[in-house]
Amino acid sequence: MALRGKKEEVEGTAAEGERGKGAEPVLPPWAAGLDEIVPGIELLDRELVFEGGARADLVGVDPSGRLHVVLLADEDADRAALAALDLLAATRAELELLVRHLGEGRTSTERAPRVLIVCPASAPRLAERLGVLADAGVLLLGLRAMKSARGEQRYLVRLDPAGKGANGSGGVNAFLRALPARLEALGNTLVERMERLDEELVPSGDASTLVWRLGGEVLLRVERIGELLQASVAPRHEPLPLGELGELERVVSKVYAQLARLLGLARGEPTGPGPRPAPGRADEPILTPEELEAFRQ
């Protein structure tokens, strides 16, 4: 995980200057764990301050081009929540300017940035407050210490309040347990298929609704309406029946196509001349029958 910020060469501290020009600045110990939270993340800059006062400790980009701004939260839950809200608002409002500032052609304005809040200790009150911002791309992380003969080390872990209800009984398992007997196999197959798509897809839900998010944005929503299931896929989220294997295949292929399209846009793949999707069919599958069959296997 390389730090490629350019401004440190000019604005680095005296201690950094002693290490020699071009040397990588020292990162906080917990930053080494970011790659496990966001696989492939590359840190671009640090100590980011917006004009209005919002700040971030680190800024990185993942392989798909999505920006991740990281804030080490204050131990005071009230101040931490306000700082997180300020950072989220500033990042969304100034995304194009931020991309210009970082000077990275790989970053994408097509994908909403993700805000990672690192709590210095267990902070249930902060987790509860920020949990409602999961749909806006806020990811809450915690620092956990481990001691042994090798010494003491602090590790980053995910705190996922969005995936649990107030009594901790939410999530995928709660949704599956609440399904009618005739839909149990279908529900399990859906979960298995979604788990294969992308490790960054985050499921959450309760006994009646299950959603998969990519960077905080809902990609797939499945709702149980009485004895029936209904699905919807980004970007239109038009209702789709989900009661048999053929309908499941259609839903998953739409999710796969939308995911591929998002990643393609983020990487800036040229569309070039040639046929374009017909108007009104932007969410139709773009995979060949052979690709779909390979995915099913």
Secondary structure per residue as TSV (DSSP state, phi and psi in degrees):
chain	resnum	aa	ss	phi	psi
A	1	M	-	360.0	102.8
A	2	A	-	-97.1	141.8
A	3	L	B	-95.1	119.1
A	4	R	-	-117.9	23.2
A	5	G	-	-60.0	138.6
A	6	K	S	-93.1	-26.2
A	7	K	T	-74.1	-18.4
A	8	E	H	-63.7	-27.3
A	9	E	H	-64.2	-27.0
A	10	V	H	-100.7	-39.5
A	11	E	H	-109.1	15.0
A	12	G	-	-67.0	160.4
A	13	T	-	-75.7	170.1
A	14	A	H	-62.1	-37.0
A	15	A	H	-62.9	-38.5
A	16	E	H	-67.2	-35.8
A	17	G	H	-63.2	-35.4
A	18	E	H	-65.4	-25.5
A	19	R	T	-79.3	-11.8
A	20	G	-	106.2	144.9
A	21	K	T	-64.3	136.2
A	22	G	T	92.2	-11.8
A	23	A	-	-71.2	148.6
A	24	E	-	-73.5	131.9
A	25	P	-	-62.6	154.0
A	26	V	-	-72.9	129.2
A	27	L	-	-97.4	154.3
A	28	P	-	-61.0	146.8
A	29	P	G	-54.7	-36.0
A	30	W	G	-68.8	-18.0
A	31	A	G	-64.5	-24.3
A	32	A	G	-63.2	-24.1
A	33	G	G	-83.9	-4.1
A	34	L	H	-63.8	-31.9
A	35	D	H	-66.1	-25.8
A	36	E	H	-78.1	-28.0
A	37	I	H	-80.8	-43.7
A	38	V	S	-124.3	91.2
A	39	P	T	-55.7	131.0
A	40	G	T	82.8	7.3
A	41	I	-	-64.4	142.1
A	42	E	E	-123.7	122.4
A	43	L	E	-78.5	132.7
A	44	L	E	-106.5	-32.3
A	45	D	E	-161.6	174.6
A	46	R	E	-148.6	170.2
A	47	E	E	50.5	50.0
A	48	L	E	-79.6	132.5
A	49	V	E	-132.2	123.1
A	50	F	-	-83.5	163.2
A	51	E	T	-60.3	-35.0
A	52	G	T	-80.7	-3.5
A	53	G	S	110.6	-16.8
A	54	A	-	-62.7	145.9
A	55	R	E	-141.4	162.4
A	56	A	E	-141.6	145.3
A	57	D	E	-77.4	-38.0
A	58	L	E	-140.6	154.4
A	59	V	E	-134.2	130.4
A	60	G	E	-138.9	173.5
A	61	V	E	-133.5	140.6
A	62	D	-	-95.0	172.8
A	63	P	T	-59.8	-21.4
A	64	S	T	-85.6	-6.7
A	65	G	S	99.7	-1.1
A	66	R	-	-77.1	134.6
A	67	L	E	-80.6	144.4
A	68	H	E	-127.9	118.5
A	69	V	E	-105.2	133.2
A	70	V	E	-117.7	130.1
A	71	L	E	-125.6	125.0
A	72	L	E	-81.8	112.4
A	73	A	-	-74.1	152.0
A	74	D	-	-69.1	151.9
A	75	E	S	-69.3	-20.1
A	76	D	S	-79.9	118.2
A	77	A	H	-62.4	-36.1
A	78	D	H	-66.3	-47.9
A	79	R	H	-65.6	-38.2
A	80	A	H	-64.3	-41.6
A	81	A	H	-64.6	-42.4
A	82	L	H	-65.2	-40.7
A	83	A	H	-64.0	-38.8
A	84	A	H	-65.5	-42.8
A	85	L	H	-63.9	-42.8
A	86	D	H	-61.6	-43.1
A	87	L	H	-66.7	-42.0
A	88	L	H	-61.5	-46.5
A	89	A	H	-63.9	-44.4
A	90	A	H	-66.4	-40.0
A	91	T	H	-64.8	-42.7
A	92	R	H	-67.2	-43.0
A	93	A	H	-71.6	-32.1
A	94	E	T	-113.8	29.7
A	95	L	H	-60.8	-47.4
A	96	E	H	-62.8	-39.8
A	97	L	H	-66.3	-39.1
A	98	L	H	-63.2	-41.9
A	99	V	H	-62.4	-41.3
A	100	R	H	-63.8	-40.5
A	101	H	H	-63.7	-39.3
A	102	L	H	-74.4	-23.2
A	103	G	T	65.4	32.8
A	104	E	-	-114.2	115.3
A	105	G	T	-68.4	-17.8
A	106	R	T	-79.2	-19.4
A	107	T	-	-73.5	150.8
A	108	S	-	-123.6	136.1
A	109	T	S	-90.8	-1.4
A	110	E	S	-79.0	-20.6
A	111	R	S	-113.7	131.1
A	112	A	-	-63.2	135.4
A	113	P	-	-65.9	156.2
A	114	R	E	-108.2	138.2
A	115	V	E	-106.7	120.7
A	116	L	E	-106.1	119.6
A	117	I	E	-104.8	120.8
A	118	V	E	-100.9	116.2
A	119	C	E	-87.6	130.3
A	120	P	S	-68.6	-19.5
A	121	A	S	-152.4	174.6
A	122	S	-	-58.0	125.7
A	123	A	-	-136.9	75.6
A	124	P	H	-60.6	-33.9
A	125	R	H	-67.2	-42.3
A	126	L	H	-66.0	-41.9
A	127	A	H	-60.7	-39.3
A	128	E	H	-66.0	-40.7
A	129	R	H	-69.1	-44.6
A	130	L	H	-82.1	-12.6
A	131	G	H	-58.5	-32.3
A	132	V	T	-71.7	-10.9
A	133	L	T	-95.7	8.6
A	134	A	G	-58.3	-39.3
A	135	D	G	-66.3	-20.2
A	136	A	G	-91.0	2.7
A	137	G	T	94.0	20.1
A	138	V	E	-92.0	125.6
A	139	L	E	-117.0	125.6
A	140	L	E	-98.7	127.4
A	141	L	E	-118.8	152.0
A	142	G	E	-122.4	160.3
A	143	L	E	-109.1	123.8
A	144	R	E	-120.9	134.3
A	145	A	E	-95.6	144.7
A	146	M	E	-134.1	128.8
A	147	K	E	-113.9	145.4
A	148	S	E	-161.2	-173.6
A	149	A	T	-62.5	-21.1
A	150	R	T	-79.8	-6.7
A	151	G	E	114.2	-168.1
A	152	E	E	-111.1	135.6
A	153	Q	E	-136.2	142.2
A	154	R	E	-105.6	137.5
A	155	Y	E	-122.6	145.8
A	156	L	E	-81.0	136.2
A	157	V	E	-134.9	153.2
A	158	R	E	-82.0	137.3
A	159	L	E	-110.4	121.2
A	160	D	-	-121.0	70.7
A	161	P	G	-63.3	-24.0
A	162	A	G	-69.6	-21.7
A	163	G	G	-90.7	3.0
A	164	K	S	-133.8	149.8
A	165	G	-	-83.4	-175.3
A	166	A	T	-62.5	-28.8
A	167	N	T	-98.0	10.5
A	168	G	S	73.2	16.9
A	169	S	-	-103.6	11.5
A	170	G	-	-86.7	-165.8
A	171	G	S	100.9	-174.3
A	172	V	H	-58.8	-46.2
A	173	N	H	-62.0	-37.6
A	174	A	H	-63.5	-39.8
A	175	F	H	-65.0	-45.7
A	176	L	H	-65.5	-38.7
A	177	R	H	-65.3	-29.2
A	178	A	T	-85.5	-4.6
A	179	L	S	-71.4	144.5
A	180	P	-	-59.8	153.2
A	181	A	G	-54.3	-38.5
A	182	R	G	-70.4	-15.4
A	183	L	G	-105.8	0.3
A	184	E	H	-61.7	-47.6
A	185	A	H	-63.1	-40.7
A	186	L	H	-63.4	-42.8
A	187	G	H	-63.0	-43.8
A	188	N	H	-64.3	-39.2
A	189	T	H	-64.4	-41.5
A	190	L	H	-59.1	-47.7
A	191	V	H	-61.6	-42.7
A	192	E	H	-61.8	-43.1
A	193	R	H	-65.1	-42.4
A	194	M	H	-66.3	-33.8
A	195	E	H	-65.0	-22.8
A	196	R	H	-81.1	-18.4
A	197	L	H	-69.3	-57.6
A	198	D	-	-159.7	133.4
A	199	E	T	-69.0	-13.9
A	200	E	T	-86.5	-8.0
A	201	L	E	-70.5	127.6
A	202	V	E	-113.4	114.8
A	203	P	E	-85.8	147.3
A	204	S	E	-156.5	164.9
A	205	G	E	160.1	-163.6
A	206	D	-	-146.0	-159.1
A	207	A	S	-69.1	-16.7
A	208	S	S	-116.4	-18.7
A	209	T	E	-138.7	140.5
A	210	L	E	-134.0	129.5
A	211	V	E	-129.4	151.1
A	212	W	E	-117.4	127.6
A	213	R	E	-112.9	148.7
A	214	L	E	-120.2	108.8
A	215	G	T	61.3	33.2
A	216	G	T	89.9	-14.5
A	217	E	E	-93.6	132.0
A	218	V	E	-69.8	120.0
A	219	L	E	-95.5	-41.1
A	220	L	E	-140.2	134.9
A	221	R	E	-124.7	131.2
A	222	V	E	-123.9	126.1
A	223	E	E	-121.0	141.2
A	224	R	E	-96.8	116.4
A	225	I	E	-114.3	97.4
A	226	G	T	65.5	-119.2
A	227	E	T	-99.5	11.5
A	228	L	E	-118.9	157.1
A	229	L	E	-113.5	142.5
A	230	Q	E	-134.0	132.8
A	231	A	E	-115.6	160.4
A	232	S	E	-150.4	141.1
A	233	V	E	-120.7	139.1
A	234	A	T	-61.3	152.8
A	235	P	T	-91.2	-16.7
A	236	R	T	-84.2	-30.7
A	237	H	-	56.0	43.2
A	238	E	-	-73.8	141.6
A	239	P	-	-65.8	134.5
A	240	L	E	-127.4	134.3
A	241	P	E	-68.1	147.3
A	242	L	-	-142.8	87.7
A	243	G	S	-135.5	-7.3
A	244	E	S	-148.4	170.5
A	245	L	H	-62.4	-39.5
A	246	G	H	-61.4	-38.8
A	247	E	H	-70.2	-35.6
A	248	L	H	-62.8	-42.8
A	249	E	H	-60.2	-40.7
A	250	R	H	-64.5	-43.0
A	251	V	H	-63.8	-48.2
A	252	V	H	-65.1	-37.5
A	253	S	H	-65.4	-35.9
A	254	K	H	-66.0	-41.0
A	255	V	H	-62.6	-46.0
A	256	Y	H	-59.2	-45.0
A	257	A	H	-64.4	-42.2
A	258	Q	H	-67.0	-38.9
A	259	L	H	-63.3	-45.4
A	260	A	H	-62.0	-38.3
A	261	R	H	-66.9	-42.8
A	262	L	H	-62.8	-45.1
A	263	L	H	-66.6	-36.1
A	264	G	H	-65.4	-41.6
A	265	L	H	-64.4	-40.5
A	266	A	H	-64.7	-34.0
A	267	R	T	-84.4	-4.1
A	268	G	T	71.0	31.0
A	269	E	-	-64.9	129.6
A	270	P	-	-68.1	138.7
A	271	T	-	-80.1	-36.2
A	272	G	-	64.8	178.0
A	273	P	S	-71.9	163.7
A	274	G	S	122.7	-176.2
A	275	P	-	-64.4	140.9
A	276	R	-	-114.8	158.7
A	277	P	-	-58.6	143.2
A	278	A	-	-64.3	144.2
A	279	P	T	-55.5	139.9
A	280	G	T	82.1	3.0
A	281	R	-	-127.2	36.2
A	282	A	T	-68.1	-21.4
A	283	D	T	-102.2	14.2
A	284	E	S	-76.2	151.1
A	285	P	-	-56.8	141.0
A	286	I	-	-112.5	10.1
A	287	L	S	-93.9	149.4
A	288	T	-	-76.9	160.3
A	289	P	H	-56.1	-35.4
A	290	E	H	-66.1	-40.8
A	291	E	H	-64.9	-41.3
A	292	L	H	-63.0	-40.9
A	293	E	H	-66.0	-39.8
A	294	A	H	-63.4	-38.4
A	295	F	H	-65.6	-41.3
A	296	R	H	-62.3	-31.5
A	297	Q	-	-77.8	360.0
